[in-house]
Amino acid sequence: MIDALAGLKPGLFLCTPQRKPRVGISSCLLGENVRYNGKSKTHPLIRHHLGDVFRLEAFCPEITAGLGTPRPPVQLVKSEEGVKAQGVDNKSIDITSTLIQTSKNYMRNKPDISAYIFKARSPSCGYGTAALFDDNGRTLATTNGLFADAIEKNFPDCLLVDESFFSCKNACLLFIFFCYLLDEAKMLQYAPHYSLNAKTTSKTPDDFLKHYDWLWEILVPEDKPKPQSTNPNFSRNETKTANPIHRVIMAFNHARNASQLSGQLIDRINQ
């Protein structure tokens, strides 16, 4: 058992966790000075509560794209060709293709991440919170940053949040629980009759669904509103399903959007 999970109730998981899930995270949230102004956006709760529980893999698409720091700020602009990342003060700056290529390289090298924690409002990493402007600088809407958009469309079996999710210790606990739950679901889904070692009884996706029946009853009963998704490549609005991975993601989206349900869940998983 991983020591950092000691705060969760014994026997909570079907299989005793033996590895730490891989979680991608915007580098600035871990204190790296990679933002356009040469500074960071350290998030104390993330560093304190998640650092020992996951294999946190920091990534900044703009730095990886070779843009350096400090650098001229960019913003998302809607044009006839689509959404582009254009300089705020210097409109001749256009890093759209560079960010898109960086996103493709990341997805090719990180196929097994369980979750991603984005920097809110960033033109590259904002998850539904990046401002979208017209050519005259008027705000049109909020949307995904270019990197976050690529992750959502191409990693449908990942948990996606930005730092605003981590408003308290209980939010961290929920995230920890669901990341380990998803990691377990993936092992069982992709390796039928998975067993941790020769001494454990093999488990199947059916075992998984039965073990967590209490969770589905709280978060995904058939008469509850169905979660919505902007991702056309993956349905997160199914009713009860036999796919453990889909079920976990659906439950997480319900928990994230309903504070009352989150409270019930915390009572069940907290030591």
C-alpha positions as CSV (number, residue, x, y, z in Angstrom):
1,M,0.0,0.0,0.0
2,I,1.3,3.5,-0.8
3,D,1.9,5.3,2.4
4,A,0.4,8.6,1.2
5,L,-3.0,6.9,0.9
6,A,-3.2,6.3,4.6
7,G,-5.9,8.9,4.9
8,L,-8.4,6.8,2.9
9,K,-10.5,4.0,4.5
10,P,-8.9,0.5,4.5
11,G,-10.4,-1.8,1.9
12,L,-11.7,1.2,-0.2
13,F,-10.1,-0.1,-3.4
14,L,-10.8,-3.4,-5.1
15,C,-7.1,-4.0,-5.5
16,T,-4.5,-2.6,-3.1
17,P,-2.7,0.2,-5.1
18,Q,0.9,-0.7,-5.9
19,R,1.9,2.2,-8.2
20,K,1.4,5.9,-8.3
21,P,-0.7,7.1,-11.3
22,R,0.9,9.5,-13.8
23,V,-0.6,12.9,-13.6
24,G,0.3,15.7,-16.0
25,I,0.4,19.2,-14.6
26,S,1.1,22.7,-15.8
27,S,4.7,23.5,-14.7
28,C,3.9,26.9,-13.3
29,L,1.6,25.3,-10.7
30,L,4.5,23.5,-9.2
31,G,6.6,26.6,-8.8
32,E,8.5,26.6,-12.0
33,N,9.2,30.1,-13.4
34,V,7.9,29.4,-16.9
35,R,5.1,31.9,-17.4
36,Y,5.2,34.7,-20.0
37,N,6.3,37.2,-17.3
38,G,9.1,34.9,-16.0
39,K,7.1,34.0,-12.8
40,S,5.3,30.9,-11.5
41,K,1.8,30.4,-10.1
42,T,2.5,27.9,-7.3
43,H,-0.5,26.2,-5.9
44,P,0.2,25.3,-2.2
45,L,-2.6,22.7,-1.9
46,I,-1.5,20.8,-5.0
47,R,2.2,20.8,-3.9
48,H,1.4,19.8,-0.4
49,H,-1.3,17.1,-0.9
50,L,-0.6,15.6,-4.3
51,G,3.2,15.6,-4.6
52,D,3.7,12.3,-2.6
53,V,0.6,10.6,-4.1
54,F,1.2,10.8,-7.8
55,R,4.0,10.8,-10.3
56,L,3.5,14.5,-11.2
57,E,4.9,15.2,-14.6
58,A,5.3,19.0,-15.1
59,F,4.9,20.3,-18.6
60,C,4.7,23.8,-20.2
61,P,3.8,23.7,-23.8
62,E,5.0,27.2,-24.5
63,I,8.5,26.5,-23.0
64,T,8.7,23.1,-24.8
65,A,7.8,24.9,-28.0
66,G,10.9,27.0,-27.5
67,L,9.3,30.3,-26.7
68,G,11.4,31.1,-23.7
69,T,10.7,33.2,-20.6
70,P,9.9,36.0,-20.2
71,R,8.1,36.2,-23.6
72,P,5.5,38.5,-25.2
73,P,2.0,37.5,-24.0
74,V,-0.4,35.9,-26.4
75,Q,-4.2,35.5,-26.4
76,L,-6.7,33.4,-28.4
77,V,-8.3,35.2,-31.3
78,K,-11.1,33.9,-33.5
79,S,-10.4,34.3,-37.2
80,E,-11.7,33.0,-40.5
81,E,-9.2,30.2,-40.3
82,G,-10.2,29.2,-36.8
83,V,-8.8,30.0,-33.3
84,K,-5.2,31.2,-33.2
85,A,-2.7,32.1,-30.5
86,Q,-1.7,35.7,-31.4
87,G,0.4,38.3,-29.6
88,V,-1.5,40.7,-27.4
89,D,0.7,43.7,-28.1
90,N,2.3,42.5,-31.4
91,K,-0.3,40.9,-33.6
92,S,2.4,39.6,-36.0
93,I,3.3,37.0,-33.4
94,D,1.4,33.8,-34.1
95,I,2.4,30.6,-32.2
96,T,-0.7,28.5,-33.2
97,S,1.1,25.9,-35.3
98,T,4.0,25.7,-32.8
99,L,1.6,24.9,-29.9
100,I,-0.4,22.4,-32.0
101,Q,2.8,20.5,-32.9
102,T,4.0,20.6,-29.3
103,S,0.6,19.1,-28.3
104,K,0.9,16.3,-30.8
105,N,4.4,15.5,-29.6
106,Y,3.2,15.4,-26.0
107,M,0.3,13.0,-26.7
108,R,2.7,10.7,-28.6
109,N,5.0,10.5,-25.6
110,K,2.5,10.4,-22.8
111,P,-0.1,7.7,-23.7
112,D,-0.8,6.5,-20.2
113,I,-1.5,9.6,-18.1
114,S,-4.5,9.2,-15.8
115,A,-5.2,12.9,-15.3
116,Y,-4.1,16.4,-16.2
117,I,-4.2,19.5,-14.0
118,F,-4.3,22.7,-16.2
119,K,-3.4,26.3,-15.5
120,A,-6.7,28.2,-15.7
121,R,-7.2,31.1,-18.2
122,S,-4.0,30.3,-20.1
123,P,-4.2,30.5,-23.9
124,S,-2.5,27.2,-24.1
125,C,-3.6,25.4,-20.9
126,G,-6.9,27.0,-19.9
127,Y,-9.6,24.3,-19.6
128,G,-12.8,26.0,-20.6
129,T,-11.5,29.2,-19.0
130,A,-9.3,30.8,-21.7
131,A,-10.7,34.1,-23.0
132,L,-11.5,34.2,-26.8
133,F,-11.3,37.5,-28.5
134,D,-12.2,38.9,-31.9
135,D,-9.7,40.8,-34.1
136,N,-10.7,44.1,-32.4
137,G,-9.9,42.8,-28.9
138,R,-13.5,42.3,-27.8
139,T,-14.1,39.2,-25.6
140,L,-16.4,36.7,-27.3
141,A,-16.4,33.7,-24.9
142,T,-14.3,31.4,-22.9
143,T,-12.9,28.2,-24.4
144,N,-10.1,25.7,-24.1
145,G,-6.5,26.7,-24.6
146,L,-4.9,25.1,-27.6
147,F,-3.0,22.5,-25.6
148,A,-5.9,21.7,-23.3
149,D,-8.2,21.3,-26.3
150,A,-5.9,18.8,-27.8
151,I,-5.7,16.8,-24.6
152,E,-9.5,16.7,-24.1
153,K,-10.1,15.6,-27.7
154,N,-7.4,12.9,-27.7
155,F,-7.3,11.6,-24.1
156,P,-11.0,10.8,-23.5
157,D,-10.1,8.4,-20.6
158,C,-8.4,11.0,-18.5
159,L,-9.6,13.1,-15.6
160,L,-9.3,16.8,-16.5
161,V,-9.4,19.8,-14.1
162,D,-7.7,23.1,-13.6
163,E,-6.2,24.5,-10.4
164,S,-9.5,26.1,-9.3
165,F,-10.8,22.6,-8.6
166,F,-8.4,22.3,-5.6
167,S,-10.2,24.8,-3.3
168,C,-9.7,22.7,-0.1
169,K,-8.2,19.5,1.3
170,N,-11.4,17.6,0.5
171,A,-11.1,18.5,-3.1
172,C,-7.6,17.0,-3.1
173,L,-8.9,13.9,-1.5
174,L,-11.6,13.5,-4.1
175,F,-9.1,13.9,-6.9
176,I,-6.7,11.3,-5.3
177,F,-9.5,8.8,-4.9
178,F,-10.7,9.1,-8.5
179,C,-7.2,9.0,-10.0
180,Y,-6.5,5.8,-8.3
181,L,-9.9,4.4,-9.1
182,L,-9.4,5.3,-12.8
183,D,-5.9,3.7,-12.8
184,E,-7.4,0.5,-11.3
185,A,-10.2,0.6,-13.9
186,K,-7.7,0.8,-16.8
187,M,-5.7,-2.1,-15.5
188,L,-8.8,-4.3,-15.3
189,Q,-10.2,-3.1,-18.6
190,Y,-7.1,-3.5,-20.6
191,A,-5.8,-6.7,-18.9
192,P,-8.8,-9.0,-18.2
193,H,-8.4,-11.2,-15.1
194,Y,-5.7,-8.9,-13.8
195,S,-4.1,-9.8,-10.6
196,L,-1.5,-7.8,-8.6
197,N,0.8,-10.8,-8.0
198,A,0.7,-14.6,-7.7
199,K,-0.7,-14.4,-4.2
200,T,-3.8,-12.4,-5.1
201,T,-7.1,-13.5,-6.6
202,S,-7.5,-12.3,-10.1
203,K,-10.1,-9.5,-10.6
204,T,-12.3,-8.7,-13.6
205,P,-14.2,-5.6,-14.8
206,D,-17.4,-7.2,-13.4
207,D,-15.7,-7.5,-10.0
208,F,-14.8,-3.8,-10.3
209,L,-18.4,-2.7,-11.0
210,K,-19.8,-4.7,-8.2
211,H,-17.2,-3.5,-5.6
212,Y,-18.0,0.1,-6.3
213,D,-21.7,-0.2,-6.5
214,W,-22.1,2.1,-3.5
215,L,-20.3,4.8,-5.6
216,W,-22.5,4.5,-8.6
217,E,-25.6,4.7,-6.5
218,I,-24.3,8.1,-5.1
219,L,-23.0,9.6,-8.3
220,V,-24.6,8.0,-11.4
221,P,-28.1,6.8,-10.5
222,E,-30.2,6.6,-13.7
223,D,-32.6,9.4,-12.6
224,K,-29.9,12.0,-12.1
225,P,-29.0,14.7,-14.7
226,K,-26.5,13.4,-17.2
227,P,-23.1,15.2,-17.3
228,Q,-22.3,17.1,-20.5
229,S,-19.1,17.2,-22.4
230,T,-17.7,19.5,-25.2
231,N,-15.6,16.5,-26.5
232,P,-17.3,15.0,-29.6
233,N,-15.0,12.0,-29.6
234,F,-16.2,10.6,-26.3
235,S,-19.6,10.2,-24.7
236,R,-19.6,11.2,-21.0
237,N,-23.4,11.3,-20.8
238,E,-24.2,7.6,-20.9
239,T,-26.4,6.0,-18.3
240,K,-25.0,3.0,-16.3
241,T,-22.5,1.2,-18.4
242,A,-20.5,-1.9,-18.2
243,N,-17.3,-0.1,-19.1
244,P,-15.4,0.7,-15.8
245,I,-13.4,3.5,-17.4
246,H,-16.4,5.3,-18.7
247,R,-18.2,4.8,-15.4
248,V,-15.4,6.3,-13.4
249,I,-15.1,9.4,-15.6
250,M,-18.9,9.9,-15.5
251,A,-18.9,9.6,-11.7
252,F,-16.0,12.1,-11.4
253,N,-17.9,14.7,-13.5
254,H,-20.9,14.3,-11.3
255,A,-18.8,14.7,-8.1
256,R,-17.0,17.7,-9.6
257,N,-20.3,19.5,-10.5
258,A,-22.4,18.7,-7.4
259,S,-21.1,19.8,-4.0
260,Q,-23.7,17.9,-2.1
261,L,-22.7,14.6,-3.8
262,S,-19.1,15.4,-3.2
263,G,-19.8,15.7,0.6
264,Q,-21.5,12.3,0.6
265,L,-18.6,10.8,-1.1
266,I,-16.0,12.4,1.2
267,D,-17.9,10.8,4.2
268,R,-17.5,7.4,2.5
269,I,-13.9,7.5,1.6
270,N,-12.3,9.5,4.4
271,Q,-10.4,7.6,7.2
